[in-house]
């Protein structure tokens, strides 16, 4: 593969892979040609990281990676297709087999998004509750969600 770019999907930040990194990816791809299965269910997202480039016959190449930012059941999972008209193929890898791909993402100018931290920060943002009498109260969104859940559970 050549002309490779790596994009962190949650931030939209992209960079070109260096020739050394492209070589690492090409060697990894050459040693991981088996056990790819057709994708039979939708992926939880477009992936945490997408690597795009050109395959040897001049066609488009894309490798979507789930690095542990998404749901845990998709950690160390990759989806690709040989050509734009080909079927999507998926495979999950051991931590050891995933090392090269993780190296391309971690410590290379990108910080892995901490979804848990971002979710907590979002839950602590102020939210407004308006009572049936028109009183307005501001409290963390987490409390609003808990109140709504309580009302839904015990009407």
Backbone bond lengths (Angstrom), bond angles and torsions (degrees), N, CA, C in turn:
res aa  C-N    CA-C-N  psi(-1)  N-CA   C-N-CA  omega(-1)  CA-C   N-CA-C  phi
1 X - - - 1.436 - - 1.526 108.69 -
2 X 1.312 115.82 149.05 1.462 119.76 -179.99 1.524 109.53 -140.24
3 X 1.338 115.66 173.68 1.456 122.51 -179.54 1.533 110.98 51.09
4 X 1.317 115.63 49.66 1.456 121.81 -172.65 1.528 112.23 -88.28
5 X 1.330 115.13 132.19 1.457 121.82 173.35 1.520 108.70 -122.52
6 X 1.312 115.37 147.81 1.452 122.34 178.95 1.530 106.93 -118.92
7 X 1.335 116.24 129.00 1.462 121.06 -179.71 1.522 109.65 -124.50
8 X 1.325 115.94 129.41 1.458 121.68 172.21 1.527 105.46 -83.83
9 X 1.311 117.44 113.06 1.456 121.82 -171.68 1.516 113.46 -63.02
10 X 1.328 119.47 -38.37 1.460 120.55 -175.92 1.522 113.38 -70.94
11 X 1.324 117.21 -25.21 1.462 119.70 -179.20 1.526 112.07 -109.26
12 X 1.330 116.83 -18.05 1.453 120.56 -177.29 1.515 113.32 77.07
13 X 1.333 118.08 4.18 1.469 121.27 179.77 1.527 109.54 -74.67
14 X 1.331 115.07 136.02 1.466 121.08 179.85 1.516 110.34 -128.93
15 X 1.320 113.90 157.03 1.462 120.23 172.31 1.520 107.79 -153.33
16 X 1.319 115.92 156.21 1.462 121.13 175.21 1.521 108.57 -82.30
17 X 1.317 116.39 141.63 1.456 119.93 174.20 1.522 108.31 -74.93
18 X 1.311 115.81 140.44 1.465 120.87 177.09 1.527 108.27 -70.12
19 X 1.328 117.68 163.86 1.469 119.47 176.09 1.531 112.17 -56.82
20 X 1.343 117.44 -37.42 1.473 120.27 178.67 1.533 110.28 -64.77
21 X 1.340 116.42 -44.25 1.465 120.40 179.30 1.526 111.38 -65.75
22 X 1.332 116.65 -39.01 1.462 120.17 177.16 1.520 109.90 -61.88
23 X 1.328 116.70 -39.72 1.463 120.82 176.71 1.513 111.87 -63.62
24 X 1.335 116.92 -42.08 1.469 120.96 177.66 1.527 110.43 -61.20
25 X 1.344 116.46 -45.41 1.465 120.44 179.94 1.527 110.28 -64.03
26 X 1.318 117.84 -43.88 1.464 120.54 -179.94 1.528 112.04 -62.96
27 X 1.332 116.62 -39.82 1.469 119.35 176.59 1.525 110.34 -66.00
28 X 1.330 116.84 -40.38 1.467 120.97 179.03 1.538 109.48 -62.34
29 X 1.318 116.65 -46.77 1.468 120.36 179.82 1.527 111.14 -61.24
30 X 1.332 116.66 -39.59 1.470 120.75 -179.04 1.524 111.92 -65.90
31 X 1.325 117.03 -28.49 1.471 119.49 -179.20 1.532 113.01 -96.63
32 X 1.310 117.08 0.21 1.474 121.33 179.44 1.534 110.06 -126.98
33 X 1.314 115.40 59.79 1.470 120.52 -178.39 1.518 112.96 -96.88
34 X 1.307 117.97 -13.98 1.471 121.67 -176.39 1.530 111.22 -102.44
35 X 1.310 114.59 162.18 1.459 124.79 172.25 1.531 114.16 72.54
36 X 1.317 117.81 15.17 1.457 120.48 172.46 1.525 106.93 -79.62
37 X 1.321 116.59 131.05 1.461 121.22 -177.46 1.527 109.57 -114.69
38 X 1.327 116.62 153.97 1.471 118.48 176.15 1.532 109.95 -61.65
39 X 1.301 116.31 140.24 1.460 120.63 177.26 1.522 107.76 -73.62
40 X 1.331 117.04 116.20 1.465 120.63 -175.66 1.519 113.34 -106.59
41 X 1.347 117.90 -12.90 1.459 120.31 177.07 1.522 107.89 -132.06
42 X 1.308 116.70 154.74 1.467 118.68 -178.48 1.528 111.77 -63.37
43 X 1.302 115.30 143.63 1.464 120.85 174.74 1.526 108.62 -73.06
44 X 1.351 118.03 155.04 1.456 119.78 -178.50 1.526 113.54 -69.57
45 X 1.330 117.41 -16.80 1.465 122.17 -179.88 1.523 107.11 -165.85
46 X 1.320 115.67 -173.41 1.467 119.57 177.02 1.519 111.94 -77.62
47 X 1.327 117.09 -4.69 1.460 121.87 -178.14 1.514 110.07 111.35
48 X 1.323 115.97 160.22 1.461 121.07 177.84 1.523 110.48 -81.91
49 X 1.323 115.49 -33.93 1.460 122.88 -178.16 1.526 107.35 -137.58
50 X 1.332 115.97 139.03 1.466 119.89 175.30 1.522 107.88 -125.62
51 X 1.323 115.10 128.05 1.459 121.61 175.65 1.526 106.91 -108.06
52 X 1.323 116.14 123.72 1.468 121.50 -179.86 1.518 109.09 -121.37
53 X 1.317 114.61 150.80 1.451 119.82 178.24 1.510 110.89 -172.37
54 X 1.324 114.37 -158.51 1.461 121.89 -178.67 1.515 107.89 -120.56
55 X 1.349 116.84 129.51 1.464 119.11 177.98 1.526 109.51 -83.34
56 X 1.344 118.51 169.89 1.462 121.39 -173.17 1.536 114.94 -56.82
57 X 1.337 118.18 -27.71 1.469 118.64 179.96 1.529 112.52 -88.81
58 X 1.342 116.87 7.79 1.460 121.20 176.91 1.518 114.48 92.41
59 X 1.326 117.46 -3.98 1.459 120.98 179.30 1.520 112.20 -80.71
60 X 1.313 114.33 168.73 1.463 120.40 179.97 1.519 110.61 -74.85
61 X 1.318 115.80 142.60 1.456 123.40 176.99 1.519 107.58 -122.48
62 X 1.332 116.47 137.55 1.462 120.48 175.77 1.519 109.04 -144.40
63 X 1.327 115.14 135.79 1.455 122.72 177.82 1.521 107.20 -131.97
64 X 1.331 116.85 111.48 1.461 121.84 178.07 1.521 108.40 -94.71
65 X 1.332 116.40 132.91 1.462 121.66 -176.06 1.519 110.99 -119.81
66 X 1.318 115.55 139.24 1.460 122.26 170.93 1.528 105.72 -108.79
67 X 1.325 115.98 111.50 1.461 121.62 -169.77 1.518 114.28 -99.93
68 X 1.301 117.71 2.63 1.460 120.02 -178.03 1.502 112.26 114.76
69 X 1.341 117.25 -1.03 1.455 121.01 177.43 1.524 109.48 -79.89
70 X 1.319 116.66 -36.52 1.464 121.49 -179.89 1.521 109.79 -81.36
71 X 1.305 116.00 -165.47 1.462 120.61 179.28 1.515 111.33 -55.49
72 X 1.310 116.29 142.16 1.468 121.75 -174.00 1.519 112.85 -58.73
73 X 1.324 118.27 -28.29 1.459 119.30 -178.49 1.528 111.90 -71.85
74 X 1.325 118.19 -8.55 1.461 121.48 177.02 1.524 112.17 -106.58
75 X 1.335 118.73 4.85 1.463 120.19 178.50 1.523 110.16 -56.98
76 X 1.332 115.38 143.54 1.474 122.03 176.83 1.529 112.33 56.11
77 X 1.318 116.56 38.86 1.464 121.62 179.64 1.524 108.81 -116.11
78 X 1.328 115.50 141.78 1.462 121.44 178.40 1.522 109.27 -128.33
79 X 1.326 115.63 147.01 1.464 122.31 174.43 1.515 107.09 -127.89
80 X 1.318 116.90 135.22 1.456 121.20 178.90 1.520 109.34 -149.40
81 X 1.316 115.47 173.19 1.462 121.73 169.33 1.521 107.85 -147.81
82 X 1.314 114.86 147.93 1.463 120.59 -174.78 1.519 111.02 -68.46
83 X 1.318 116.63 -37.35 1.457 120.72 178.22 1.529 108.40 -146.60
84 X 1.339 118.22 163.81 1.464 120.35 -175.87 1.532 114.57 -57.41
85 X 1.326 118.46 -24.44 1.460 120.96 179.45 1.526 112.93 -94.82
86 X 1.343 116.95 -7.14 1.459 121.82 -178.60 1.521 112.09 -75.76
87 X 1.324 115.08 164.42 1.467 120.54 177.34 1.519 109.88 -74.86
88 X 1.329 115.36 146.98 1.456 120.18 174.87 1.520 108.97 -68.68
89 X 1.321 116.69 138.52 1.460 123.17 178.22 1.519 108.64 -120.11
90 X 1.311 116.40 143.51 1.457 121.50 -176.14 1.523 110.37 -130.96
91 X 1.333 114.99 149.40 1.459 120.05 174.35 1.531 108.76 -158.83
92 X 1.330 115.44 140.45 1.462 121.44 172.87 1.518 107.76 -102.60
93 X 1.332 115.80 146.54 1.460 120.93 -173.36 1.525 111.15 -124.54
94 X 1.318 114.74 156.93 1.468 120.62 173.72 1.529 108.05 -70.58
95 X 1.321 116.51 162.43 1.467 120.39 176.87 1.524 110.79 -56.23
96 X 1.336 116.04 -39.05 1.469 120.44 -179.44 1.530 111.05 -64.03
97 X 1.326 117.28 -46.24 1.463 120.68 179.68 1.527 112.55 -68.98
98 X 1.302 116.39 -21.55 1.466 121.91 -176.49 1.532 112.04 -87.84
99 X 1.318 118.47 -9.32 1.464 123.18 -172.92 1.522 113.16 -52.46
100 X 1.312 118.20 -46.61 1.471 121.29 -178.11 1.519 110.62 -62.26
101 X 1.331 116.75 -44.83 1.462 119.78 -179.16 1.526 111.06 -66.58
102 X 1.330 116.94 -40.01 1.467 119.90 178.13 1.530 110.06 -62.52
103 X 1.334 116.99 -39.69 1.465 120.91 179.67 1.531 111.11 -61.19
104 X 1.327 117.72 -34.65 1.464 120.66 179.81 1.528 111.21 -65.75
105 X 1.316 116.63 -27.38 1.466 121.38 -177.06 1.520 111.54 -96.67
106 X 1.324 117.46 -55.40 1.471 122.18 -174.23 1.519 111.39 -74.25
107 X 1.308 115.34 137.42 1.456 120.58 173.60 1.508 114.58 71.04
108 X 1.307 117.81 15.09 1.459 120.76 -178.43 1.532 110.75 -116.78
109 X 1.324 116.16 38.73 1.453 119.63 178.79 1.521 113.31 93.16
110 X 1.306 117.37 1.44 1.454 121.21 178.15 1.511 108.93 -123.79
111 X 1.310 116.39 141.35 1.453 120.39 172.02 1.514 107.27 -104.17
112 X 1.320 116.38 134.23 1.450 119.79 177.55 1.524 108.49 -66.09
113 X 1.316 116.66 129.37 1.450 120.99 179.13 1.517 109.50 -64.21
114 X 1.314 115.83 131.89 1.455 120.57 177.68 1.521 107.72 -92.21
115 X 1.325 116.06 91.95 1.453 121.73 -176.02 1.523 110.81 -61.37
116 X 1.329 117.26 -39.88 1.453 120.17 179.62 1.528 110.15 -61.30
117 X 1.336 117.09 -47.57 1.458 120.87 179.48 1.520 110.52 -62.11
118 X 1.336 116.88 -44.81 1.464 120.52 179.21 1.521 110.57 -61.57
119 X 1.326 117.23 -38.70 1.463 121.25 178.78 1.513 111.64 -65.48
120 X 1.321 117.09 -40.92 1.466 120.91 178.41 1.527 109.76 -66.05
121 X 1.347 116.08 -44.52 1.465 119.04 178.79 1.522 110.51 -60.07
122 X 1.316 116.69 -39.90 1.477 120.68 178.06 1.522 110.31 -63.94
123 X 1.330 117.15 -40.09 1.460 120.42 -179.56 1.533 111.95 -68.79
124 X 1.331 117.50 -22.45 1.458 120.59 179.90 1.525 113.13 -89.79
125 X 1.337 117.18 -7.47 1.465 120.23 177.25 1.524 109.44 -62.30
126 X 1.336 116.69 147.84 1.458 118.94 179.30 1.530 111.60 -66.59
127 X 1.304 114.99 143.96 1.457 122.16 175.19 1.525 107.44 -135.59
128 X 1.308 116.31 157.56 1.463 120.63 -178.82 1.518 110.22 -109.37
129 X 1.323 114.73 139.44 1.454 121.59 172.94 1.522 106.26 -117.87
130 X 1.314 116.39 132.08 1.457 120.81 177.13 1.522 107.14 -114.61
131 X 1.327 115.47 122.23 1.465 119.72 -178.97 1.524 109.71 -75.96
132 X 1.310 115.84 168.50 1.472 120.05 178.08 1.523 110.95 -64.82
133 X 1.335 116.99 -20.21 1.471 121.17 177.00 1.530 111.68 -87.91
134 X 1.330 117.37 -0.67 1.455 121.10 178.80 1.509 115.08 90.85
135 X 1.329 117.79 3.58 1.464 120.31 177.38 1.526 109.10 -72.68
136 X 1.329 116.11 139.50 1.461 121.92 -179.78 1.521 108.84 -109.98
137 X 1.323 115.42 130.27 1.456 121.25 177.51 1.531 107.81 -127.77
138 X 1.321 116.46 137.96 1.458 121.14 176.84 1.521 108.32 -108.82
139 X 1.319 116.20 132.05 1.457 121.48 178.06 1.521 108.41 -154.61
140 X 1.334 118.14 167.47 1.469 119.50 178.83 1.531 111.31 -58.58
141 X 1.325 115.36 143.01 1.462 121.98 179.85 1.533 111.49 -52.54
142 X 1.320 116.85 -34.46 1.459 121.64 179.08 1.523 110.69 -57.05
143 X 1.339 116.20 -41.86 1.460 119.53 178.83 1.522 110.75 -66.87
144 X 1.331 116.62 -40.29 1.467 120.05 179.01 1.521 109.26 -61.10
145 X 1.327 116.87 -45.46 1.468 120.26 179.47 1.525 110.89 -61.18
146 X 1.343 116.91 -39.86 1.465 120.69 179.51 1.521 110.64 -66.18
147 X 1.321 116.57 -40.06 1.463 120.63 179.60 1.533 109.77 -65.48
148 X 1.330 116.36 -46.59 1.466 119.94 179.31 1.518 110.43 -61.51
149 X 1.343 117.99 -42.61 1.455 121.31 178.44 1.519 110.16 -61.09
150 X 1.354 117.09 -43.89 1.461 120.99 -179.96 1.521 112.05 -61.20
151 X 1.324 115.70 -43.22 1.466 120.05 179.22 1.522 110.10 -64.00
152 X 1.343 116.37 -40.65 1.464 120.02 -179.95 1.526 111.58 -66.96
153 X 1.342 117.16 -34.83 1.456 120.67 -178.23 1.520 112.70 -78.58
154 X 1.330 116.40 -33.30 1.470 121.46 -175.26 1.520 109.44 -130.37
155 X 1.328 117.98 75.72 1.473 120.18 -174.79 1.519 112.85 -67.36
